[in-house]
Amino acid sequence: MITVLAGGVGAARMLAGLRQVVDPSSITAIVNVGDDVDLHGLHVSPDLDTCTYTLAGAINPETGWGLVGETWHAMEALERYGGLTWFRLGDRDLATHLYRTQRRAEGAPLSTVTAEITRAWGLSERLLPVTDDRVRTVVTLTDGTRLPFQDYFVRLRHDVPITGVEVEGAASARPAPGVLEALATATTVVVAPSNPIVSIGPLFEVPGVRDALVARRDRTVAVSPIIGGAALKGPADRMLRELGHDVSVVGVARLYAPLASVLVIDEVDAALADAVAAAGVRPVVAPTVMRTPDVAAALGRTVLEVWS
Amino acid sequence: MITVLAGGVGAARMLAGLRQVVDPSSITAIVNVGDDVDLHGLHVSPDLDTCTYTLAGAINPETGWGLVGETWHAMEALERYGGLTWFRLGDRDLATHLYRTQRRAEGAPLSTVTAEITRAWGLSERLLPVTDDRVRTVVTLTDGTRLPFQDYFVRLRHDVPITGVEVEGAASARPAPGVLEALATATTVVVAPSNPIVSIGPLFEVPGVRDALVARRDRTVAVSPIIGGAALKGPADRMLRELGHDVSVVGVARLYAPLASVLVIDEVDAALADAVAAAGVRPVVAPTVMRTPDVAAALGRTVLEVWS
């Protein structure tokens, strides 16, 4: 059993690599829901959907989110009304949110709905929202303004400095059924190369999750989302800097040292391997830019072989 | 000022006829919301939308509901999940429900949102939901089952006998701003050829509306939705029968006699004119099947000339 701590695009590619080298039914992903958002009354779970669509081979490969071959008739029509269109929901993608919202209104927990959705897409992997309770990642800007994550991430294109990140509701949230068990029983726990601050970090805010992970430190391998001092995608690099972390694999090693015993770093960072080791994490050097399925598969193999 | 009591398709065509013969900005429609429905978390207002889309020239002329040239990608994708697809929402139509739901969640009353939507479509008419409060038409089947209106109308295709109709929430609902004034000040009040039981009837359940209409009886003209003993569309005929009414223009005259002084009946029912008069309503015979814009315009002219 492999358990992957997952955010969006980077995690989805990591999962797509792993499914090539192990039985997909042995993979459990524990997925961030801190950036879930209510739009037009609909419950949107961006990270769950990015993982689902990627594993289903239905992701838009150009954007890394949304469905390939998508149409945008609803959003175009919404522009007529001056409606909220900065968060683009494709016509087919809308069906996922319609279904999720309807099922939750009927009383189904998010984990149940997620299982229904992944089954409908034919996935063998198990995707678990880290919690069935509603949690909301909020960033604080330099002027003290608190913004819901998607306002920062999509509307403002993460192009503003932040001073803090909180996950509202996390303190009273409970891990979704199966989450703690998946951490306790995995032969390998993988921290996917997702944003440590707003994708992986919120997972630890759910009481019990961080402790369960720390307890598996000797079987936990993280993959650095920072490559050559920058994030491949998204604001991980600037967020780390703004929150006082070193924007390098060494900074990532320091962040993850309490919970991971191995950190996979990219070849471009090979010279920092000793510094990673000095931070208390064993470095493994490998290609980590998952531009093709082959690279993703090789990275999956690397991650699973760190103990052998 | 012309005020029209309106349901869906028949009322929309009546309104489209009237706008050809009077300044559209002098027209107010008071529209049924008893068959509004929450689907997937979205607030759907079928009668308001049918009136809006028809007046905007954007209605699907074949179905009488939904948008012309519509696509169905969201519904097709929803089928993958086994989601609720018996109530078909087109991709562009979805935008209307997304916008309405978002605005209501922000605290805007339905009447405000409706004004925003009609303005976006360039309409000069004023469409008023009869109430901003939530009311729900419920039908009772012969076995005592109570069904929300759209379950009866769309899901079961109104192909089951009923024993009663109620409008839940109506007793505590208040007329939307402008509704009572529009009835009090109109030079002509038109009861559109909509279903008397489930389109027009629910309007009267909102306290104050029926009294306001009765007070204008001498300036109120109804158009019979029953032609030659049948409804053109929908279950008005069988509902009237099942609820003990005469399925004819005479039955309609008896229903509307307390609140309309004139009933426009179709030429095929000319022989019943005396019986209509005997029911206490002055009959006016005219073509009422609005198959073309010209017929609708002529009917509009007829309705406005009944006092001259």
Chai-1 contact restraints between the chains, C-beta under 6 A:
chainA,res_idxA,chainB,res_idxB,connection_type,confidence,min_distance_angstrom,max_distance_angstrom,comment,restraint_id
A,H40,B,L98,contact,1.0,0.0,6.0,A-B,restraint_1
A,H40,B,T101,contact,1.0,0.0,6.0,A-B,restraint_2
A,H40,B,Q102,contact,1.0,0.0,6.0,A-B,restraint_3
A,G41,B,G41,contact,1.0,0.0,6.0,A-B,restraint_4
A,G41,B,L42,contact,1.0,0.0,6.0,A-B,restraint_5
A,G41,B,T101,contact,1.0,0.0,6.0,A-B,restraint_6
A,L42,B,G41,contact,1.0,0.0,6.0,A-B,restraint_7
A,T71,B,H73,contact,1.0,0.0,6.0,A-B,restraint_8
A,H73,B,T71,contact,1.0,0.0,6.0,A-B,restraint_9
A,H73,B,D91,contact,1.0,0.0,6.0,A-B,restraint_10
A,H73,B,R92,contact,1.0,0.0,6.0,A-B,restraint_11
A,A74,B,D91,contact,1.0,0.0,6.0,A-B,restraint_12
A,A74,B,L94,contact,1.0,0.0,6.0,A-B,restraint_13
A,A74,B,A95,contact,1.0,0.0,6.0,A-B,restraint_14
A,A77,B,R92,contact,1.0,0.0,6.0,A-B,restraint_15
A,A77,B,A95,contact,1.0,0.0,6.0,A-B,restraint_16
A,L78,B,A95,contact,1.0,0.0,6.0,A-B,restraint_17
A,L78,B,L98,contact,1.0,0.0,6.0,A-B,restraint_18
A,R80,B,A120,contact,1.0,0.0,6.0,A-B,restraint_19
A,Y81,B,Y99,contact,1.0,0.0,6.0,A-B,restraint_20
A,Y81,B,A120,contact,1.0,0.0,6.0,A-B,restraint_21
A,G83,B,Y99,contact,1.0,0.0,6.0,A-B,restraint_22
A,L84,B,Q102,contact,1.0,0.0,6.0,A-B,restraint_23
A,D91,B,H73,contact,1.0,0.0,6.0,A-B,restraint_24
A,D91,B,A74,contact,1.0,0.0,6.0,A-B,restraint_25
A,D91,B,D91,contact,1.0,0.0,6.0,A-B,restraint_26
A,R92,B,H73,contact,1.0,0.0,6.0,A-B,restraint_27
A,R92,B,A77,contact,1.0,0.0,6.0,A-B,restraint_28
A,L94,B,A74,contact,1.0,0.0,6.0,A-B,restraint_29
A,A95,B,A74,contact,1.0,0.0,6.0,A-B,restraint_30
A,A95,B,A77,contact,1.0,0.0,6.0,A-B,restraint_31
A,A95,B,L78,contact,1.0,0.0,6.0,A-B,restraint_32
A,L98,B,H40,contact,1.0,0.0,6.0,A-B,restraint_33
A,L98,B,L78,contact,1.0,0.0,6.0,A-B,restraint_34
A,Y99,B,Y81,contact,1.0,0.0,6.0,A-B,restraint_35
A,Y99,B,G83,contact,1.0,0.0,6.0,A-B,restraint_36
A,T101,B,H40,contact,1.0,0.0,6.0,A-B,restraint_37
A,T101,B,G41,contact,1.0,0.0,6.0,A-B,restraint_38
A,Q102,B,H40,contact,1.0,0.0,6.0,A-B,restraint_39
A,Q102,B,L84,contact,1.0,0.0,6.0,A-B,restraint_40
A,A105,B,G41,contact,1.0,0.0,6.0,A-B,restraint_41
A,A120,B,R80,contact,1.0,0.0,6.0,A-B,restraint_42
A,A120,B,Y81,contact,1.0,0.0,6.0,A-B,restraint_43
